[in-house]
């Protein structure tokens, strides 16, 4: 799952304290690249077909505006 801001926050350690309702940040000394997965290609043909179908509908509806 990708979280908005992940790219910007990857250099920081974030600590959430629910009891005190605080959030803390600290800059990391190094980033372990083994923690990150490489992007994968979606091989599900049905998903690809449905996604492209939706995108084409959106393009057509924007042309008529």
Rosetta constraint file for C-alpha pairs under 8 A:
AtomPair CA 2 CA 6 HARMONIC 7.17 0.50
AtomPair CA 5 CA 9 HARMONIC 5.99 0.50
AtomPair CA 6 CA 10 HARMONIC 5.78 0.50
AtomPair CA 9 CA 13 HARMONIC 7.99 0.50
AtomPair CA 10 CA 31 HARMONIC 7.85 0.50
AtomPair CA 11 CA 27 HARMONIC 6.04 0.50
AtomPair CA 11 CA 28 HARMONIC 5.59 0.50
AtomPair CA 11 CA 30 HARMONIC 7.86 0.50
AtomPair CA 11 CA 31 HARMONIC 6.89 0.50
AtomPair CA 12 CA 25 HARMONIC 6.31 0.50
AtomPair CA 12 CA 26 HARMONIC 5.46 0.50
AtomPair CA 12 CA 27 HARMONIC 4.40 0.50
AtomPair CA 12 CA 28 HARMONIC 5.19 0.50
AtomPair CA 13 CA 25 HARMONIC 5.64 0.50
AtomPair CA 13 CA 26 HARMONIC 5.16 0.50
AtomPair CA 13 CA 27 HARMONIC 6.17 0.50
AtomPair CA 13 CA 28 HARMONIC 6.12 0.50
AtomPair CA 14 CA 23 HARMONIC 7.13 0.50
AtomPair CA 14 CA 24 HARMONIC 5.73 0.50
AtomPair CA 14 CA 25 HARMONIC 4.75 0.50
AtomPair CA 14 CA 26 HARMONIC 6.71 0.50
AtomPair CA 15 CA 23 HARMONIC 5.70 0.50
AtomPair CA 15 CA 24 HARMONIC 5.01 0.50
AtomPair CA 15 CA 25 HARMONIC 6.44 0.50
AtomPair CA 16 CA 21 HARMONIC 7.68 0.50
AtomPair CA 16 CA 22 HARMONIC 6.24 0.50
AtomPair CA 16 CA 23 HARMONIC 4.69 0.50
AtomPair CA 16 CA 24 HARMONIC 6.55 0.50
AtomPair CA 17 CA 21 HARMONIC 5.59 0.50
AtomPair CA 17 CA 22 HARMONIC 5.22 0.50
AtomPair CA 17 CA 23 HARMONIC 6.11 0.50
AtomPair CA 18 CA 22 HARMONIC 6.72 0.50
AtomPair CA 42 CA 48 HARMONIC 7.65 0.50
AtomPair CA 43 CA 48 HARMONIC 7.90 0.50
AtomPair CA 44 CA 48 HARMONIC 6.34 0.50
AtomPair CA 45 CA 49 HARMONIC 6.04 0.50
AtomPair CA 46 CA 50 HARMONIC 6.15 0.50
AtomPair CA 47 CA 51 HARMONIC 5.97 0.50
AtomPair CA 48 CA 52 HARMONIC 6.12 0.50
AtomPair CA 49 CA 53 HARMONIC 6.12 0.50
AtomPair CA 50 CA 54 HARMONIC 6.26 0.50
AtomPair CA 51 CA 55 HARMONIC 6.27 0.50
AtomPair CA 52 CA 56 HARMONIC 6.13 0.50
AtomPair CA 53 CA 57 HARMONIC 6.36 0.50
AtomPair CA 54 CA 58 HARMONIC 6.32 0.50
AtomPair CA 55 CA 59 HARMONIC 6.29 0.50
AtomPair CA 56 CA 60 HARMONIC 6.22 0.50
AtomPair CA 57 CA 61 HARMONIC 6.17 0.50
AtomPair CA 58 CA 62 HARMONIC 6.23 0.50
AtomPair CA 59 CA 63 HARMONIC 6.41 0.50
AtomPair CA 60 CA 64 HARMONIC 6.77 0.50
AtomPair CA 61 CA 65 HARMONIC 6.95 0.50
